[in-house]
Amino acid sequence: MIQWENIDTVLFDMDGTLLDLHFDNHFWEEFVPRRYAQKNNVSVDRAREHLLAEYRAIEGTMNWYCIDHWSEQLELDIPALKRELDHLIQIRPGAADFLERLRGMGKQMALVTNAHRKSLSLKMERTRLQHYFDAIVCAHDYGYPKEENAFWQTLAQREKLDLSRCLLVDDSLRVLQQAAASGVAQVVGIRKPDSQRPAQDAAGFVSIDHWSELLTGEQTG
């Protein structure tokens, strides 16, 4: 159960946490391979196999999250392609209500994302969630992804946060592990980041299906 009396600031991931990861998974694993196949006159299956290998080679690095990098590497206008699918950008059920509840509790809230600023802008434009947050932090501004200790130390310094009084909610197990190791007091995972895919193993971390669980103490470990 979250010890709310010990939490001043709640840190939220964006993709797969506040927003349904279906948009991103479909975009990178289905839509981009189709466009890449058309451009390079290869089969979609061959394009997908090639691209998934390219993604895995730099997974968790800043370039992996950088749409400028992929635009250059693939010779595709990634921001423009994302706009073609922006109708798939959806807030996860209950997220907005939970943000309202936290505001009523007087908690400070920050969005902390590895997403590129261009992706962040598109998603905030589509969802209008930005007004809930006291700070919106993009890892690209720091030069370190959330998978590195340097991100959390820079975050604490620049936003004047006491990590020992912070709660992080994030769908990435690697990020949860690093945040906990870097001193974030409480970390919570998301069991089903993508509404169209099976739930993921929480690997020992507390995780939730519904936002209300954070207020009622029904989280699973």
C-alpha positions, 0 to 999 in steps of 0.5 A, spaced: 500 500 500 502 506 498 504 510 504 501 517 502 503 521 508 510 520 506 509 522 499 510 529 496 511 528 489 508 523 484 512 522 478 508 519 472 511 516 465 507 517 459 507 511 454 504 505 457 503 508 464 498 514 462 497 513 455 495 506 452 502 503 449 498 500 443 499 507 439 507 506 440 507 498 439 502 499 433 506 505 430 513 502 430 512 494 429 506 495 424 505 502 421 513 503 420 515 497 417 509 497 412 512 504 410 519 502 410 517 496 405 513 501 400 519 505 400 525 500 399 521 495 395 521 489 400 516 485 403 513 487 410 515 481 413 522 482 411 522 490 413 519 488 420 525 483 421 530 488 419 527 494 423 526 490 429 533 488 429 535 495 428 530 497 434 533 492 439 540 494 437 540 500 441 534 499 446 534 503 452 539 508 449 537 516 447 537 514 440 532 509 441 527 514 443 529 519 438 525 520 432 530 525 429 535 519 429 530 514 426 527 519 421 535 520 419 536 512 419 530 510 415 529 516 411 522 516 413 518 523 416 517 519 423 513 525 426 509 526 420 507 518 420 505 519 427 500 524 425 497 520 421 496 515 426 494 520 432 487 518 433 490 511 436 493 516 442 489 514 448 489 516 455 489 509 459 482 508 463 482 512 469 488 516 469 485 523 468 480 521 474 487 519 478 490 525 476 484 529 479 484 525 485 492 527 487 491 534 485 485 534 491 490 531 495 495 536 494 501 532 491 506 535 486 506 531 480 511 531 474 511 527 468 517 524 466 518 521 459 524 518 455 519 520 449 522 525 444 520 532 445 516 532 438 512 526 440 511 529 447 508 535 444 503 531 439 501 527 445 499 533 449 496 536 444 492 530 443 490 528 450 490 535 454 494 532 460 499 537 460 495 542 465 495 537 471 503 537 472 507 542 476 513 539 471 514 536 464 521 533 464 523 530 457 530 525 458 532 528 452 533 535 455 538 531 460 541 527 455 540 521 459 534 516 459 531 514 465 534 507 465 541 511 467 542 513 474 544 520 472 537 521 469 534 521 476 540 525 480 539 530 474 532 530 476 532 531 483 537 537 482 534 541 477 527 540 480 529 540 487 526 534 489 527 529 495 527 522 491 526 519 498 519 522 498 517 521 491 513 515 488 514 513 481 509 510 476 512 507 470 511 501 465 518 499 464 521 494 469 528 497 467 526 504 469 523 501 475 529 498 477 534 504 476 529 509 479 529 504 486 536 504 485 537 511 485 533 513 491 526 513 489 522 511 495 516 507 492 515 505 485 509 502 482 509 498 475 503 497 470 501 490 469 498 491 462 501 497 458 498 495 451 490 494 452 491 489 446 496 485 449 497 480 455 499 483 462 506 483 463 510 480 469 512 485 474 518 481 476 517 482 484 515 490 483 508 492 486 504 493 479 496 495 478 491 494 473 487 500 475 489 507 478 484 506 484 488 500 486 493 506 488 488 509 493 485 502 496 491 498 497 489 492 492 496 492 488 499 486 486 506 484 487 
